[in-house]
């Protein structure tokens, strides 16, 4: 299941907003124009949830139980540092040169002083982690999200973001581009487990809410991606 980096406070606010949005969406016409592929998407969603139930969630729970907190933090920092290569590339493509210079400094500092990213020294220096990807780059240059799309194994997306994910994976994802297949597979598995472990609390909150998990996830994803494309200041809907 594909996930994105979010601070705990931001995640809590997003969950609260998505809960309200999902409630509004379910009170009117059940057909959402953003989701014309809903029957297919729901089927893929069920498949992903079942895979998560029988495999990913138990492994993530075991990882969280066995691996000490400081080690989990180091793993999270390491993959976040590798992701900064993708962030920097998309800063440049979006002509965000000032942010790009800061993200370059962040990458350089954490890769050296931070012991290849195991320590997040840059955040302590005020260079906070940013979130940019090729889906956001397409959105910045006017490409609409297209229909909502649930991808097998990867989870919620859209046509635009699915294309963006493929471009990032092929060209800037250092894990996916590693030549040694066993190392690449092991690193990919560790990254997935680490991200899933970070989402255990959030998923429990979704499960505790008496709403449609599919609609909740869709609203959370679409609103968050819209916010990211507009750097936190999306235009108001005419409605």
trRosetta pair geometry for C-beta under 8 A, 3 or more apart (Angstrom, degrees):
i j d omega theta_ij theta_ji phi_ij phi_ji
1 48 6.1 102 -88 -175 99 119
1 52 6.3 18 -30 -83 133 119
1 56 6.8 108 5 161 106 175
1 153 7.0 -130 -62 169 41 41
1 154 6.7 91 -141 -179 30 17
1 155 4.1 61 -153 -46 79 127
1 192 7.8 114 41 -156 59 96
1 195 8.0 -152 83 110 82 118
1 196 6.8 97 51 -93 108 98
2 151 7.3 29 2 63 124 122
2 154 4.0 15 -21 -171 113 77
2 155 4.8 -146 37 42 73 103
2 156 7.7 -125 66 52 98 56
2 157 7.1 44 55 -64 142 105
2 165 7.0 -46 -124 -124 162 143
3 155 7.4 38 -61 45 60 153
3 195 4.6 167 51 170 132 124
3 196 7.5 173 -18 -74 144 50
3 198 7.6 159 129 73 156 112
3 199 6.0 -127 -120 -50 151 139
4 131 6.5 57 -177 -147 112 137
4 224 7.4 170 59 137 149 138
5 80 6.4 84 -98 -113 150 104
5 83 7.4 150 -24 99 134 164
5 129 6.4 -72 128 137 149 138
5 131 6.0 -162 60 -90 97 111
6 10 5.0 -131 -174 90 93 112
6 11 4.4 114 120 -68 127 93
6 14 6.9 -66 -158 15 151 147
6 224 8.0 -55 -88 -147 133 141
7 10 4.6 84 58 12 85 107
7 11 6.8 -153 88 -11 40 88
8 11 5.6 -57 -145 35 30 113
8 12 6.5 32 157 -22 65 103
9 12 5.8 -52 -152 31 32 111
9 13 6.7 29 153 -14 64 104
10 13 5.9 -56 -151 38 34 109
10 14 6.1 32 153 -19 67 109
11 14 5.6 -57 -145 39 31 112
11 15 6.2 34 155 -22 66 105
11 202 5.7 -80 169 -94 130 126
12 15 5.8 -52 -148 34 29 111
12 16 6.5 29 154 -18 63 105
13 16 5.8 -56 -152 35 32 111
13 17 6.3 27 154 -15 67 107
14 17 5.8 -56 -145 40 32 108
14 18 6.0 30 157 -18 67 109
14 220 6.0 84 154 -150 100 94
14 223 7.4 168 -151 95 89 113
14 224 5.8 32 -145 -83 134 111
15 18 5.8 -56 -142 39 28 109
15 19 6.3 36 155 -27 62 104
15 202 6.5 -153 -76 -146 134 90
15 205 5.8 17 -172 117 153 142
15 206 7.4 -117 -141 -68 112 79
15 220 6.9 5 -103 -112 48 129
16 19 5.7 -52 -153 28 29 115
16 20 6.9 25 152 -13 62 103
17 20 5.9 -57 -155 37 34 108
17 21 6.2 31 151 -17 68 109
17 220 7.9 122 83 -110 84 69
17 223 6.5 -143 122 127 120 157
18 21 5.4 -54 -142 41 35 112
18 22 5.9 38 157 -22 68 106
18 216 6.0 85 141 -168 110 69
18 219 4.7 143 -154 104 83 101
18 220 3.5 3 -111 -78 156 81
18 223 6.3 -163 -89 37 83 135
19 22 5.9 -53 -144 36 26 110
19 23 6.5 28 154 -20 60 106
19 209 6.0 -126 -121 -137 115 153
19 211 6.9 174 -142 -5 76 157
19 216 6.8 9 -97 -131 56 105
20 23 5.7 -56 -153 34 31 113
20 24 6.6 29 152 -16 65 104
21 24 5.7 -55 -150 37 34 109
21 25 6.2 33 153 -21 67 107
21 219 4.2 170 104 -176 118 135
21 220 7.9 163 59 -60 128 49
21 223 6.3 -174 -25 -46 172 144
22 25 5.6 -52 -144 35 33 113
22 26 6.3 23 160 -14 65 109
22 211 5.5 81 122 168 132 147
22 212 7.0 -156 179 57 119 85
22 215 4.7 122 -148 125 102 101
22 216 4.6 -11 -85 -92 164 58
22 218 7.8 119 -103 61 98 84
22 219 4.5 -145 -66 14 79 150
22 220 7.9 -15 -47 -32 115 80
23 26 6.2 -62 -146 39 27 103
23 27 6.5 30 155 -30 62 109
23 211 6.8 -89 -74 -110 74 133
24 27 5.8 -59 -150 25 31 114
24 28 7.4 7 164 -4 63 105
25 28 7.1 -78 -163 38 29 94
25 32 6.4 4 -164 -88 119 120
25 215 5.9 -172 89 -171 129 121
25 219 6.1 -153 -8 -77 145 126
26 30 7.1 25 -138 -109 56 77
26 211 7.2 -169 -5 -155 156 98
26 212 6.4 150 -91 13 139 122
26 215 5.9 74 -62 150 107 172
29 32 8.0 154 102 -70 89 45
31 38 7.6 -140 -133 4 63 150
32 35 4.3 40 80 29 110 106
32 38 7.0 116 43 -69 94 130
32 148 7.7 12 105 12 125 138
32 218 7.5 133 69 137 167 148
33 36 7.1 7 -162 -59 42 86
34 145 7.7 16 -154 86 107 125
34 147 6.9 146 172 -138 49 49
34 148 5.3 65 137 -24 89 108
34 218 8.0 146 98 171 118 117
34 222 6.4 52 149 -123 155 155
35 38 4.6 68 139 -69 107 93
35 41 6.5 -84 -164 29 104 157
35 147 6.7 105 -120 -166 29 84
35 148 4.3 -25 -96 44 81 125
35 218 6.4 -8 -77 -154 141 148
36 147 5.3 -77 36 -120 94 127
37 40 4.8 -49 175 51 93 112
37 41 5.2 102 111 -31 89 102
37 147 5.5 88 -1 157 108 139
37 148 7.1 -150 49 78 97 69
37 149 6.5 28 60 -102 145 68
38 41 5.4 -60 -135 42 30 113
38 42 6.0 33 165 -24 68 103
38 148 8.0 39 -80 74 69 116
39 42 6.0 -54 -148 32 26 109
39 43 6.8 26 154 -18 60 105
40 43 5.7 -56 -155 33 34 112
40 44 6.5 28 152 -14 67 105
40 150 8.0 -178 117 48 74 99
41 44 5.8 -56 -149 39 34 108
41 45 6.1 40 150 -26 67 107
41 148 6.6 29 -106 113 161 96
41 149 6.7 -141 -99 -142 110 32
41 150 4.2 114 -154 11 82 111
41 214 7.6 122 123 -164 99 119
42 45 5.3 -50 -145 34 33 118
42 46 6.5 37 155 -21 64 100
42 150 7.8 119 -51 22 21 151
42 214 5.7 1 -114 -129 84 159
43 46 5.9 -50 -152 31 31 111
43 47 6.7 33 149 -18 62 104
44 47 5.5 -52 -151 36 37 115
44 48 6.3 36 152 -18 68 105
44 150 4.3 164 88 104 121 110
44 151 7.1 -117 164 159 145 3
44 152 5.7 -106 -150 -72 108 67
45 48 5.8 -55 -148 38 30 110
45 49 6.2 30 154 -19 65 107
45 150 5.0 -56 -61 -166 81 167
45 213 7.9 166 166 105 126 98
45 214 5.2 72 144 -111 168 102
45 217 7.4 159 -136 61 125 147
46 49 5.7 -55 -145 37 30 111
46 50 6.3 29 156 -19 64 106
47 50 6.0 -59 -150 36 28 109
47 51 6.4 27 153 -17 64 107
47 152 6.5 -29 102 -122 136 88
48 51 5.7 -55 -148 38 32 111
48 52 6.2 34 153 -21 65 107
48 150 7.1 -124 -4 171 140 114
48 152 6.9 -167 -69 -141 95 44
48 153 6.8 -166 -111 -72 96 19
48 155 5.9 133 -167 -91 158 68
49 52 5.5 -53 -148 37 31 114
49 53 6.3 35 152 -24 65 105
49 213 7.5 90 -99 107 142 146
50 53 5.5 -50 -146 32 33 113
50 54 6.4 10 163 -2 66 109
51 54 6.6 -67 -141 46 26 94
51 55 5.7 -32 178 33 65 117
51 56 6.5 50 131 -7 79 108
51 153 7.2 -57 100 -99 164 64
52 55 7.0 -81 -120 58 15 75
52 56 4.5 -47 -131 51 58 118
52 57 5.3 68 161 -29 76 99
52 196 7.6 -172 -140 -139 97 127
53 57 6.0 -4 -117 22 27 132
54 58 7.4 -29 171 2 25 121
55 58 6.8 -86 -161 39 13 100
55 59 6.3 0 165 -10 59 116
56 59 5.9 -65 -147 41 27 108
56 60 6.0 25 159 -19 67 111
56 192 7.2 -91 -129 150 110 108
56 193 7.5 -158 -152 -103 75 62
56 196 5.0 -137 170 -132 107 162
57 60 5.7 -56 -142 38 29 110
57 61 6.2 30 158 -20 65 106
57 196 7.0 -130 -88 168 44 124
57 200 7.6 117 -143 -112 82 88
57 203 7.7 -126 -108 104 113 159
58 61 5.7 -55 -146 36 31 112
58 62 6.3 31 155 -17 65 105
59 62 5.7 -55 -151 38 31 111
59 63 6.2 37 150 -22 65 106
59 193 5.6 -88 129 -120 111 110
59 196 7.5 54 81 82 93 144
60 63 5.4 -50 -146 35 33 116
60 64 6.3 32 155 -19 65 105
60 193 5.6 -174 -91 -160 70 69
60 196 3.9 -113 -82 111 141 107
60 197 4.2 -167 -166 -71 94 68
60 199 8.0 -37 -176 54 159 81
60 200 6.2 -178 129 -69 123 108
61 64 5.8 -53 -147 37 31 110
61 65 6.3 28 154 -18 64 109
61 197 7.6 173 -64 -113 28 84
61 200 6.8 117 -84 -115 74 139
62 65 5.6 -58 -146 38 31 110
62 66 5.9 11 165 -6 69 114
63 66 6.4 -64 -133 45 22 97
63 67 5.5 -8 -179 8 65 121
63 72 7.5 114 148 -103 96 112
63 193 5.1 137 -51 162 161 117
63 194 7.3 -122 152 -82 151 49
63 197 5.2 -98 88 -72 120 138
64 67 7.0 -51 -108 48 16 91
64 72 7.1 40 -115 -93 59 153
64 197 4.7 166 -61 -151 100 115
64 200 6.6 -37 -42 -14 160 155
67 71 5.0 -118 179 88 95 122
67 72 5.2 116 115 -60 118 91
67 75 7.7 -5 166 -5 152 140
68 71 4.8 89 63 8 82 105
68 72 7.1 -150 96 -6 41 87
69 72 5.7 -56 -147 36 34 110
69 73 6.3 35 155 -20 67 105
70 73 5.6 -52 -150 35 33 115
70 74 6.5 36 150 -21 64 103
71 74 5.6 -50 -150 34 35 113
71 75 6.5 36 151 -19 65 102
72 75 5.7 -51 -149 35 34 112
72 76 6.3 36 151 -19 65 106
72 194 6.8 163 -156 -135 80 91
72 197 6.8 -104 -147 111 130 145
73 76 5.6 -54 -147 37 32 113
73 77 6.2 33 153 -19 66 107
74 77 5.6 -53 -145 37 31 112
74 78 6.3 38 154 -27 64 104
74 118 4.4 5 -158 -164 99 87
74 119 7.3 -22 -116 -64 84 53
75 78 5.7 -51 -148 29 30 115
75 79 6.8 17 159 -7 63 105
75 190 6.6 -118 -159 163 126 111
75 194 5.0 -145 126 -106 121 140
76 79 6.5 -64 -152 42 28 100
76 80 6.1 28 153 -20 65 113
76 194 5.8 -175 -79 172 70 125
76 198 6.8 103 -107 -70 128 131
77 80 5.5 -58 -143 39 30 114
77 81 6.2 35 156 -25 65 104
77 110 7.4 -146 173 -163 102 126
77 114 7.2 -131 159 174 127 126
77 117 5.6 178 137 158 82 74
77 118 5.8 83 88 -169 122 21
77 119 6.4 27 146 -99 161 6
77 120 4.8 -129 -128 -48 119 93
78 81 5.9 -56 -155 30 27 111
78 82 6.9 24 149 -14 61 103
78 116 6.8 20 -128 121 92 88
78 117 4.6 111 -123 104 45 109
78 118 5.5 11 -70 -86 95 57
79 82 5.5 -48 -149 36 40 112
79 83 6.3 45 150 -23 66 104
79 117 7.9 158 -1 137 19 138
79 175 7.5 4 -129 -49 93 136
79 191 5.0 136 -117 -118 149 100
79 194 6.6 152 11 78 147 150
80 83 5.4 -53 -150 35 34 116
80 84 6.9 50 148 -35 61 93
80 117 7.0 180 69 -175 71 117
80 120 7.3 0 82 -93 137 115
80 129 6.0 -43 -180 -122 126 139
81 84 5.6 -37 -160 10 37 118
81 107 6.8 126 -164 -131 77 65
81 110 4.8 -146 -114 122 119 132
81 111 6.3 151 178 -71 128 73
81 114 7.0 -175 -92 102 143 139
81 116 7.2 147 99 154 156 48
81 117 2.7 -122 21 -124 160 131
81 120 7.9 -153 -62 -97 99 74
82 85 6.2 -34 -179 9 48 111
82 117 6.7 -92 -31 -11 67 178
82 173 7.8 53 146 -159 109 54
82 174 4.8 -121 -160 47 108 120
82 175 6.3 75 148 -35 155 92
83 86 5.4 -47 -166 35 57 113
83 87 6.3 60 138 -22 76 102
84 87 4.9 -47 -142 38 44 119
84 88 6.0 49 156 -24 70 100
84 103 6.0 -174 -166 -177 98 96
84 106 6.1 -138 -145 103 147 108
84 107 4.4 -175 120 -86 132 98
84 110 7.4 115 8 51 158 136
84 129 7.6 -105 -83 -133 101 80
85 88 5.9 -52 -147 35 27 110
85 89 6.5 29 153 -19 61 106
85 107 6.8 107 -68 -129 59 142
85 172 5.4 -176 121 -177 96 92
85 174 5.9 83 33 -32 156 112
86 89 5.8 -54 -148 35 31 112
86 90 6.4 18 159 -9 65 109
86 132 7.3 -174 126 89 78 76
86 133 6.1 4 153 -110 120 72
86 134 8.0 -85 -168 -27 100 83
86 168 5.2 43 -138 -153 126 111
86 172 4.2 126 -96 122 71 129
86 173 6.5 20 -66 -74 123 61
87 90 6.2 -68 -152 43 27 102
87 91 6.3 38 150 -28 65 103
87 103 5.4 -137 118 -160 112 145
87 130 5.4 129 -165 84 136 96
87 131 7.0 -92 -108 -127 113 16
87 132 4.6 104 -142 45 66 95
87 133 7.7 -41 -88 -64 56 56
88 91 5.4 -46 -148 26 34 118
88 92 6.8 32 155 -17 63 102
88 100 6.0 93 -151 -148 69 80
88 103 4.8 -171 -87 117 80 120
88 104 5.8 96 -128 -74 129 69
88 107 6.2 -36 -45 -25 139 147
89 92 6.0 -58 -160 34 31 110
89 93 6.5 26 148 -15 66 108
89 171 7.5 172 176 117 165 107
89 172 4.8 -122 17 -103 155 143
90 93 5.2 -48 -139 40 42 113
90 94 6.0 33 160 -11 69 108
90 132 4.0 -170 89 141 124 111
90 133 5.8 -148 -51 -124 164 7
90 134 6.0 -136 -97 -72 117 49
90 136 6.5 74 170 70 142 104
90 137 4.8 -126 -149 -55 98 118
90 168 7.9 -20 -52 -96 121 108
90 172 8.0 -112 -32 13 88 174
91 94 6.2 -70 -149 46 24 101
91 96 4.6 -92 -158 71 75 103
91 97 7.6 127 153 -89 99 23
91 99 5.3 -144 -138 99 120 97
91 100 3.5 160 130 -85 129 86
91 103 5.6 176 -32 34 156 144
91 130 7.7 63 -73 100 115 149
91 132 5.8 127 -55 58 68 170
92 95 7.5 30 -177 -78 33 32
92 96 7.8 -84 -58 50 21 68
92 97 7.7 59 -112 -95 57 63
92 100 5.4 93 -64 -120 67 148
93 134 7.5 12 71 -116 162 73
93 137 4.7 10 105 -140 126 139
94 132 7.0 -118 5 -153 139 132
94 136 7.4 -30 -69 120 142 94
94 137 5.3 -127 -61 -118 95 79
94 140 4.9 30 -129 81 109 167
94 141 7.8 -137 -115 -41 71 91
96 99 4.2 -17 149 43 114 117
96 100 5.6 136 96 -31 74 90
96 132 7.7 -146 42 -98 145 153
97 100 5.2 -52 -141 36 31 118
97 101 6.5 35 158 -23 64 99
98 101 5.9 -50 -153 29 31 109
98 102 6.9 26 150 -13 62 104
99 102 5.7 -57 -153 39 37 110
99 103 6.1 33 151 -17 70 107
99 130 6.6 101 -178 -100 115 168
100 103 5.7 -56 -143 41 31 108
100 104 6.2 37 154 -24 65 103
101 104 5.6 -48 -147 32 31 114
101 105 6.6 32 152 -18 62 103
102 105 5.7 -52 -151 36 33 111
102 106 6.4 38 149 -22 65 104
102 127 5.7 -174 179 -134 91 97
102 130 8.0 96 97 -25 110 133
103 106 5.3 -46 -145 34 37 117
103 107 6.3 39 154 -20 65 102
103 127 7.8 158 -93 -177 34 109
103 130 5.8 -71 -89 31 117 129
104 107 5.8 -54 -149 36 31 110
104 108 6.3 28 154 -17 65 108
105 108 5.7 -55 -144 39 31 110
105 109 6.1 28 159 -18 66 109
105 122 7.1 143 120 -133 78 120
105 127 5.9 -134 97 -111 103 153
106 109 6.1 -58 -144 37 25 107
106 110 6.2 12 164 -7 64 112
106 122 4.0 104 -139 176 73 160
106 127 4.1 -167 -84 144 97 129
106 129 7.5 156 179 -92 152 49
107 110 6.4 -63 -141 44 24 101
107 111 5.9 20 163 -18 63 116
108 111 6.0 -61 -142 39 23 108
108 112 6.3 -1 165 0 62 115
109 112 6.4 -75 -147 47 23 94
109 113 5.4 -27 -174 34 69 115
109 114 6.4 70 129 -15 67 107
109 121 5.5 -126 148 88 105 109
109 122 4.5 128 79 -77 128 95
109 125 6.8 -85 173 29 167 147
109 127 7.0 119 36 47 143 150
110 113 7.2 -55 -97 64 21 78
110 114 3.6 -21 -151 31 54 150
110 117 4.9 51 146 -104 108 62
110 119 7.1 -160 -143 85 78 60
110 120 6.2 -11 -115 -125 121 46
110 121 5.9 177 -95 38 62 85
110 122 5.0 -62 -46 -11 98 114
111 114 6.7 24 -17 55 16 100
111 116 6.0 18 -150 -120 57 38
111 117 6.0 2 -89 -47 55 84
113 119 7.6 -84 124 82 70 118
113 121 4.8 -68 107 50 112 169
114 117 5.5 43 114 -97 121 22
114 118 6.4 175 155 51 79 55
114 119 4.1 -148 -149 72 76 78
114 120 6.3 46 -132 -86 137 17
114 121 4.4 -144 -72 4 93 103
114 122 7.0 -51 -44 -14 138 84
115 118 4.5 -38 92 39 106 111
115 119 5.6 69 30 10 100 101
117 120 7.8 23 -165 -81 59 62
120 123 4.6 12 147 13 111 116
120 124 7.1 130 113 -16 75 87
120 129 7.7 -47 -147 -50 130 111
121 124 5.7 -60 -163 36 42 113
121 125 6.6 30 146 -13 72 110
122 125 5.5 -64 -153 42 37 108
122 127 4.0 -61 172 72 98 117
123 126 7.7 101 -172 -33 32 7
123 127 6.5 -95 -80 73 33 61
123 128 5.7 62 -125 -108 82 52
123 129 6.6 -21 -82 -24 112 84
131 136 7.8 126 127 -35 78 157
131 228 6.0 -71 104 -136 117 123
132 136 5.5 -117 -149 70 61 141
132 137 7.2 69 178 -52 97 87
133 136 5.4 100 55 11 63 100
133 137 7.2 -115 110 -6 37 91
133 161 7.9 55 100 -144 127 84
133 164 5.6 94 131 155 100 121
133 165 7.4 13 164 -85 137 54
133 168 5.4 -35 -158 -66 95 150
134 137 4.9 -46 -145 34 44 119
134 138 6.4 48 154 -20 68 96
134 163 7.6 -105 115 115 115 74
134 164 3.8 -179 89 -150 83 82
134 165 7.6 -151 55 -41 105 22
134 167 4.3 -81 92 78 174 125
134 168 5.0 -159 1 -48 111 91
135 138 5.9 -50 -152 33 31 110
135 139 6.5 31 149 -16 62 107
135 158 7.6 117 -154 55 128 99
135 160 5.6 109 -147 129 86 86
135 161 3.7 33 -128 -116 148 66
135 162 8.0 84 -93 7 119 27
135 163 7.3 130 -93 69 78 72
135 164 2.9 -150 -55 40 68 164
135 165 6.7 15 -42 -38 117 67
135 225 7.2 -52 131 -153 128 118
136 139 5.4 -55 -148 39 36 114
136 140 6.2 42 152 -26 68 101
136 164 7.3 107 6 -153 50 157
136 225 7.8 -145 -82 -162 82 78
136 228 5.5 -85 -102 131 124 104
136 229 5.2 -162 -138 -99 75 62
137 140 5.7 -49 -148 29 31 113
137 141 6.8 11 158 -1 62 107
137 164 7.1 152 40 -125 90 116
138 141 6.2 -71 -153 48 30 97
138 143 3.9 -46 165 52 93 138
138 160 5.3 -163 101 -170 140 108
138 163 7.1 63 -45 86 163 117
138 164 5.8 -125 5 -73 123 110
139 142 7.8 136 -174 4 30 8
139 143 6.0 -85 -80 67 35 78
139 144 7.7 62 -118 -118 74 18
139 145 7.0 15 -96 -69 110 74
139 160 6.6 99 -62 145 85 148
139 225 7.7 173 -60 160 161 93
139 229 3.6 -71 125 -132 144 127
140 229 6.3 -161 -60 -166 64 79
143 160 5.5 149 130 -126 111 127
144 160 6.7 -159 105 -46 40 140
145 148 7.7 20 134 -75 121 57
145 158 4.1 -26 175 153 97 164
145 159 7.1 119 154 44 53 76
145 160 4.9 -112 -139 25 39 125
145 161 6.8 0 -145 -19 88 96
145 222 7.3 115 141 -136 173 88
145 225 6.8 95 -106 116 133 135
145 226 7.8 -64 -43 -76 138 81
146 149 7.7 4 107 -22 104 115
146 158 5.5 140 67 163 82 99
146 159 3.2 -54 100 45 146 120
146 160 5.2 150 14 -26 106 84
147 158 6.7 172 92 -154 36 78
147 159 5.6 66 47 -25 72 112
148 156 7.4 -33 -169 -157 98 89
148 157 7.8 139 -167 86 56 41
148 158 5.6 -55 -111 -101 40 81
148 218 5.8 32 -166 -145 156 107
148 221 7.7 110 -140 89 109 125
148 222 6.5 -55 -95 -73 115 118
149 156 8.0 124 82 -164 47 46
149 157 5.0 -38 80 83 91 87
149 158 5.5 121 19 -132 93 22
149 159 5.8 108 -21 -58 137 56
149 161 7.9 -173 50 59 107 94
149 162 5.7 -35 83 -40 143 133
150 155 6.6 -52 -152 -174 78 33
150 156 5.8 -34 -105 -97 74 49
150 157 7.0 139 -107 27 24 77
151 154 3.9 -6 91 58 122 112
151 155 6.4 -8 56 43 82 25
151 156 7.9 -117 18 -21 80 1
151 157 5.1 24 -14 13 112 132
151 162 6.2 149 -67 -111 130 110
151 165 8.0 -103 -7 57 169 160
154 157 6.4 16 116 -36 119 128
154 165 7.0 78 -165 172 151 165
155 217 7.8 -108 -176 178 104 135
156 217 5.5 -166 -54 152 137 104
156 218 6.5 -175 -127 -97 129 49
156 221 3.9 -116 134 -82 146 164
157 161 4.6 -150 -165 91 84 112
157 162 4.7 95 141 -65 139 82
157 165 6.7 -59 -128 -16 137 139
157 221 7.7 -89 -64 176 21 142
158 161 4.6 81 45 17 81 103
158 162 6.6 -139 85 -12 36 87
158 222 7.5 92 -62 -104 123 83
158 225 7.1 180 -2 110 126 169
159 162 5.8 -53 -146 31 26 114
159 163 6.8 26 154 -15 60 103
160 163 6.0 -59 -159 36 31 109
160 164 6.3 30 148 -19 66 109
161 164 5.1 -50 -143 39 39 118
161 165 6.2 48 154 -26 68 98
161 225 6.5 -69 -70 -137 142 147
162 165 5.7 -46 -147 29 31 112
162 166 6.8 32 152 -18 60 102
163 166 5.8 -56 -155 33 33 112
163 167 6.5 30 151 -17 67 105
164 167 5.8 -55 -148 36 33 109
164 168 6.3 29 157 -15 68 107
165 168 5.9 -58 -147 40 30 108
165 169 6.1 29 156 -20 66 111
166 169 5.8 -58 -145 38 27 111
166 170 6.2 20 159 -16 64 112
167 170 6.0 -62 -146 40 26 106
167 171 6.0 -20 172 17 65 118
168 171 6.8 -84 -134 52 19 82
168 172 5.3 -55 -154 52 63 106
168 173 5.8 79 142 -42 76 98
169 173 4.8 -11 -130 8 42 143
169 176 5.0 37 -170 21 77 176
170 173 7.6 61 9 25 18 103
170 176 7.4 -72 -81 117 25 136
170 177 8.0 86 -178 -77 28 99
171 177 7.9 42 -151 -71 11 134
173 176 4.0 41 102 22 120 112
173 177 6.1 146 86 -13 65 93
174 177 5.7 -63 -135 48 32 106
174 178 6.8 59 157 -54 62 85
175 178 6.1 -32 -161 -11 32 114
175 184 6.5 126 170 -145 65 71
175 187 4.8 -150 -142 120 106 124
175 188 5.8 139 153 -75 124 72
175 191 6.3 -22 -115 -26 172 151
176 184 7.0 76 -131 -160 24 114
176 188 7.2 75 -81 -87 66 116
178 183 5.7 -103 142 99 142 107
178 184 4.2 -178 71 -82 109 94
178 187 6.8 80 10 33 155 146
179 184 7.8 -176 61 -44 14 122
180 183 3.9 45 97 22 117 116
180 184 6.2 166 86 -19 59 87
181 184 5.5 -56 -142 37 30 114
181 185 6.2 27 161 -18 66 106
182 185 5.9 -56 -145 38 29 108
182 186 6.2 26 158 -17 65 109
183 186 5.9 -57 -145 39 29 109
183 187 6.1 26 158 -17 65 110
184 187 6.0 -58 -145 39 26 108
184 188 6.2 27 156 -20 63 109
185 188 5.7 -54 -146 36 29 112
185 189 6.3 28 156 -18 64 106
186 189 5.9 -55 -149 37 29 110
186 190 6.3 28 154 -17 64 108
187 190 5.7 -55 -145 38 31 111
187 191 6.3 34 155 -21 65 106
188 191 5.8 -55 -148 35 29 112
188 192 6.5 29 154 -18 64 106
189 192 5.8 -55 -150 35 31 111
189 193 6.4 26 155 -15 66 108
190 193 5.8 -56 -145 40 31 109
190 194 6.1 33 156 -22 66 109
191 194 5.7 -55 -145 36 28 112
191 195 6.3 25 158 -15 64 107
192 195 6.0 -59 -149 38 27 107
192 196 6.2 24 155 -17 64 110
193 196 5.7 -57 -144 39 30 110
193 197 6.2 33 155 -22 65 106
194 197 5.8 -54 -150 33 28 112
194 198 6.7 30 152 -20 62 105
195 198 5.7 -54 -153 32 34 114
195 199 6.7 21 153 -12 65 110
196 199 5.8 -66 -152 41 35 106
196 200 7.4 65 148 -57 63 78
197 200 5.9 -16 -161 -26 40 112
199 202 4.9 -61 -159 47 69 115
199 203 5.4 68 142 -26 91 102
200 203 6.1 -59 -147 37 26 107
200 204 6.5 28 154 -21 62 107
201 204 5.6 -55 -152 34 32 114
201 205 6.6 35 150 -22 65 102
202 205 5.6 -52 -156 30 35 113
202 206 6.7 34 148 -17 65 102
203 206 5.5 -49 -150 34 39 113
203 207 6.3 37 151 -18 68 105
204 207 5.6 -54 -145 39 33 111
204 208 6.2 34 154 -22 65 107
205 208 5.7 -55 -147 34 30 111
205 209 6.7 32 154 -24 62 103
206 209 5.9 -55 -154 28 32 110
206 213 5.9 79 157 -127 112 93
206 216 5.8 154 -145 118 102 147
206 217 7.3 43 -145 -65 147 84
207 213 7.3 8 -91 -91 55 125
209 216 6.7 124 86 -102 137 153
211 215 6.7 -101 155 70 105 109
211 216 5.3 109 102 -58 123 117
212 215 4.1 59 86 15 114 109
212 216 6.4 174 87 -15 58 86
213 216 5.4 -56 -143 39 33 116
213 217 6.1 32 160 -19 68 106
214 217 6.1 -58 -150 36 26 107
214 218 6.4 25 154 -18 63 109
215 218 5.6 -55 -146 37 32 113
215 219 6.2 28 159 -17 67 106
216 219 6.2 -60 -149 37 26 105
216 220 6.3 23 156 -16 63 111
217 220 5.8 -57 -145 40 29 111
217 221 6.1 27 159 -19 65 110
218 221 6.0 -60 -146 37 26 108
218 222 6.1 15 164 -12 65 112
219 222 6.2 -59 -139 41 26 104
219 223 6.0 18 166 -11 64 114
220 223 6.4 -66 -145 42 21 103
220 224 6.1 16 162 -15 61 115
221 224 6.1 -66 -148 39 23 107
221 225 6.2 17 161 -15 64 111
222 225 6.0 -56 -143 38 27 107
222 226 6.3 29 156 -20 63 108
223 226 5.7 -54 -147 36 31 113
223 227 6.4 32 153 -19 64 106
224 227 5.6 -55 -151 36 33 112
224 228 6.4 32 153 -19 66 105
225 228 5.6 -52 -146 36 34 112
225 229 6.4 39 155 -24 66 102
226 229 5.9 -50 -149 30 30 112
226 230 6.7 2 160 7 62 109
226 234 5.0 35 146 -102 97 151
227 230 6.4 -76 -150 52 27 92
227 232 5.8 30 180 -105 91 38
227 234 5.6 -84 -95 -27 50 116
228 231 7.4 29 -171 -78 33 32
228 232 7.9 31 -95 -51 31 57
229 234 7.4 61 68 -96 90 98
230 233 5.3 -117 142 74 105 55
230 234 4.1 141 42 -86 151 58
230 235 7.0 -154 -119 -12 156 65
